Amino acid sequence: MTTTRVEALSDGVFAIAMTLLIIEIHVPHVDTANASALGQALRQLAPQVVAFVISFLILGTFWIGHHNHFVHIRKANRTLLWLNILFLCTIAFLPFSTAFLAAYWHQPLGGVLYGSNLLAAGALLWLHWVYATAGRRLVSHDLADEVVYSGRRRVEMGLVVYSVATITAFLWPPISLVLFTMMPIAYMLPGRVDRHLEQ
């Protein structure tokens, strides 16, 4: 079967999840004549805004990785469909874990829940790629080994950082936020997969 509907559903879930992130942030209602009260209200929104930016960029990173997979995946089967559904489940859950992180960023559980969500998403994206490329099951038979391994390593790098960030949340919750932010910044740099796509 073709991958057209798989990609369409995936794009829709990503679009909704990215939109729901900002819906969690509400404009404060204070006396506009009191500038200090308005400033204080905006400062109180800072954790929500930071969590929104981090999650939006991470969702963008996951979308790009998923998109790059389907540049090479030529067909789908039932197993791939279910792996994709489970992956999208973790993506759809991210607005909740982001809101939880924004509310409890100073508590270990805030970072642990958020990190666990990202780890689940990353693990399923990794499994998605490994399954599709094993024995060139759902990709072109002439797909270079370098592309297969490079795609795998980029996801594994994210899993390592998300694991460290989640563990760090137990000890220093604010530091874990910095580690979560590192991944989308690192992924903005082109890798071997991107260079292959440009050829």
Secondary structure by P-SEA (a helix, b strand, c coil): ccaaaaaaaaaaaaaaaaaaccccccccccccccaaaaaaaaaaaaaaaaaaaaaaaaaaaaaaaaaaaaaccccccaaaaaaaaaaaaaaaaaaaaaaaaaaccccaaaaaaaaaaaaaaaaaaaaaaaaaacccccccccccaaaaaaaaaaaaaaaaaaaaaaaaaaccaaaaaaaaaaaaaaaccccaaaaaaac
